[in-house]
Each structure stands twice: as C-alpha cells, then as structure tokens.
Amino acid sequence: MAVKDSTHRFSSRVENYVRYRPSYPSAVLDLLKSECGLTADSVIADIASGTGIFTRMLLENGNHVFGVEPNADMRNAGEEFLHAYSYFTSVAGTAEATTLADHSVDLVTAAQAAHWFDREKARREFIRICRPGGWTVLLWNERRTGSTPFLRDYEELLLEYGTDYQEVRYERTIQQIETFFAPSPFQLRIFDYQQEFDYPGLEGRLLSSSFTPQEGDAGHAPMLSGLRRIFDAHRVNDRVTFEYDTRVYYGQLS
C-alpha cells in the first residue's frame, strides 16, 4: 500500500487541503459507537491525522486523541486547527512507528491515508498500540467518478493531467484493504456525502490533490483552463457538487 515519498506529498498543498478537503458524515461516529464500542472515554490514535479534519470529529465526541502525523507542515496545520481542544495530543510519528505506548489506545483510525502505509509494518504497529479488543478503522471519501456529467468530466480531467493519478486512484486502494486486515475479519459500511463548490473552491479542491501539477509545471495552466471549462458547462446557481461514497472498513486485528 506504500507509495514512494508519500510522507512529503502534501507539503506544498497544506493551505488548500485545510480549506477544501471534505469532512465526513456524522453517521461514521454513530457506526463507531454502535459497532466498535466508541464512547467519550475511548482513547484514539488517529494515524496520519494531517490537518485534523477527522480528528476534530473525534475530539468533538469528547475523546482523547493522539494525532500521529509524519509531515511537519501538515502536523503544524493540524495543531493550529485543533489548538482549542485540550484532549488533543500531536505526535510526530508514522503509521509504522507511532511512538505510542503498548496497548495504550482503544481505537486506531486512519482517514484518507491508509493507502500510503507499509501494510505489514503498520498492521503490526496497530496491534501493538491497541488494547485487547480494540478496533482498527480505515475510512475514505471516495469521489464518485461517473454519477453526474460534471463528475465524469472531472474524472477525465484528472486522467489527462494527473501526474500519477492512475497509481493512487481509489479502486487500487480498495483492492488492498482485505490484505491489510487478513487474516482478521472486517466489515464495510458506505455512507453518502457531498460538497458544493463555487469556482475558487473547486480550483482549491483540485489543487489539494497530491497528483495534480502545481504552478510552474507544464500541465498546470492547461489543467486549470480545462477545469474552468468544465465548471462553466455544469454549474447550477454558480456551483457544482462533488458526490462521495464514504467507505468505512473496521475490524479487530490479531
């Protein structure tokens, strides 16, 4: 599941990531409460916590959360974003080496991140830090690629200009989840989620992706021209909609 230099892929995209990446449906927390024993007293390691999007949901549930993030720029943004939460502890660590104590957390979560991990090393680390009976929860917002004409055109734009989009697109991630949990059983739940954007928001959302060419790259300007064309063709009340399947995989590793 690891991709070369994944730790540093988002360093130049932090501002757009903070502003334009989606959160997650509240139904995810309901699921963790009903299926994984989540309570306000649960201690959680949120791995590759980034700028703190999912971490904040856990903190708002009252949980003590260790936000483990290897990228200094992302970690600093998360610390600023979450500074008001006293139960938040920022940790400079990786999925494969969290620095957390043995059997110190009730749940390990990873939102929009597990496809970057070294599967075998991360799996061993999650087992080490989890208390007996603890849960591992991997979740992604999977952008729908063909449910609307806008999303079909947006997908074509990524296929044309994305630098390594084919290597990291969602279906490649999903194919490897079963091997992450194996031989332990796991379950999957899927929830609907949406984001709406005006044009500046759509551009920021595009540029938050690690596989899009940045300013100065040959593909940057023509990609943005294509994005503007797509937006103008599909906007309704000057906005377009991203539709997601929020996929939540959960199980008890052994």
N, C-alpha and C positions, 0 to 999 in steps of 0.2 A: 504494500500500500504506500510505501515511501516514494517520494519524488525528489530528485536531486535539488539541493539548495532550498528546500521547502521552507526552512525556518525564516529565510530572508525575503521571501517572495512578495510580501505585502508592505515592506518597509516604506516604499515610496507612495503608498496608496492609503495611508492611515486616515487622512482627513476625509476622503471620500467614503472610506469604509465606515467611519463613525456616523457620517451623516446619512448615508443612503442604503446601507445594508438592512435587510428586513429583520424584525424581531421574530417571535414565534407565537403561535396561538396559545391562549390560556389553557386550552384543553390538554396541552402537554403536561402541565403541572397537575391537572386533575388525574391524568393517567398515572403519573408517578405516585400520587397519593393512593390511588386505588390498587395499583399493581405492584409497586415497588416499596411500599411502606413509608413513603416520604411523609415526614411531619416537620413542624417548625424546629424541632430539636435535632433533626438529622444534620450531620456534618458531611459536606460535599467537597470533592475535588473536581473542579471544572477545568478540564485539561485543554490546553491551547485556547485559553479564555479570551485572547485577543483584546478587543476594545471593551469587552464586558457586556455584550448585548444579551446573551443568555444568562450570564452571571447575575445581572440585575434582577431578572425574574426570580431567581433562586433567593437572592437577598431580600426581595420584597415579600417572599414567603416566610421570612424570619430566620432563614438558615445561616449558619456559619459556613462560609465558602472560601476555600483556598483556590484562588485563580492562578493556575500554573501556566505561564506563558514564556516561551523562549525568546521571542523577538522584542528587543528593548523598546522600539518605537511603539509597537502595539501595546506592550505592557504599560508604558508610561501613559498612553492614552486611556487605557483601562483604569489606571489608578486615579487619573483626573476625573473620569466619568463616574467613578464609584466612591469618591472620597467621602461622601456623606454617610456611607454605610459602615457602622462600627464592626459588623461581623465579617467584613471582607479582609482577607489576608492575601496580598500579592506575593507571588512566588516566582523567582527566576528559575525555571526548570523546564523539562521536556516531558513528553508522554513516556519516554523510555527511561527517564531519570528525574522523577518529580521532586526529590529531596524530602518528601514527606515521610513520616514515621510509619513503621509496620502497623498494619491493622488500625489505622487512625481515622478512617472515613467510612460513612455508611453507604454512600453512592459515589461512583465515578461517572462524570458526564463529559461528553465531547460534542460540541455543536459546530457543525460545518467544518470539521477538522480531521476526523479520523483517517481520511484518505491520504493524509500526509505522514502518518505514523509508520514506523517499523513494526509490522504486525506482531511478530514473535516477542520482541523486546517490550513493547507496550503492553501486551497481554500479560506477561509475567509481572510487570510493574503494577498493573491494576490489581492483580491478585494479591500482591504483597501489601499494598496500602489499604485494601478493603478489609473491613471487619467480617467475621464469619456471617454468612447470609446476606452480605452486601450485594449491590446491583451495579452493573455497568450499563450506561445508557448512551447510545450514539444517535445523533439526530442531524438531519439535513433539511433545509428548504430546497426542494428540487423544483427548479423552474420548469413549468410546462413549456414544451417546445412547439406544440402544434395545435393547441386548443383554440387559438384565435388567429386571424390573419396577421395581426401585429406580431404575435409571438412567433409565428412561422418566419416572418421576415427578419425578426431579431435574431433568430437562430441561424439563418442564412448569413447574416452579417458576421456573427461570431465564427462561423465555419470559414468565411472568406478571410477575415483579418486576425483571428485569434492566433497567437504565437505558438502555443502548444495546447490549444483547446481540446483537440482530439484525445490527448493523453489524460486529461483530468476531468472530462465531462462525466455526468452523473452515472450513466449506466456502467462505466468502468468501476466506479466506486461500489455500486450496489452488488456487482458480481463478486466482490471480495469480502462482503460482510459475513457471509456464512463461515468463511475460513477464519475470520477473526474470533468468532465465538466458539467454533468447533474445538473439542467435542461437546461443549456445553450447549444445551438448547437455548433458543432465543425466540422472541416474539416480535412482530412488526405491527404497528398501528400507523395509519395515514390520516392526516387532517388537512382540510382546505385552508389556504391562507392567501392574502392578496396585498399588493402595494399599488398605489396610484402615484404617477409622476407627471409634473409639467416637464418642459424640455430640459431646463437646467438640472432637475432631479434625475431625469433619465440619463443624461450625459454623465452625471456623477456616479450613478449606479453602474453604468458600463465601465467607467474608468476605475471603479473599485475592484474589478476582477483582475486577478494576477496574470491572466493570459492575454490581456489587451495591450496593444502597442502604446507607449507613452509619448508625450510630446518630444519631438526630435527624432522619433522613429519614422521610417518611410511610410508605414501604414497608418499613422495616427490621423493625419488630416483627411485622407480619403475615407477612413472609417467614420469619422465624425460627420462628414458630408452625407454618407450613407445613412447614418443614424438620424440626421435631420430630415432626410427624405422619408424615411420610414415613419417618423413621428408625424410629419405633416400629412401623410397619407392615411393615418389611422386614428388621429386624435379625436376625441369626443369631449366637448367643453374644454378644449386645450389640455387634455390629459390622456394618458394611456395607462393600461393596467397590466401589471405582472401577476400571473396566477402561479401558485406553488402547490405542490404536494409536500407537506411537512411529514417526513418519514422518521419514525421513532423506533429504533431497534433496542431491545432491552433483554437482559438475561443475567444469570449469576454464573460467573466464571469459576472454573475449577480445574 
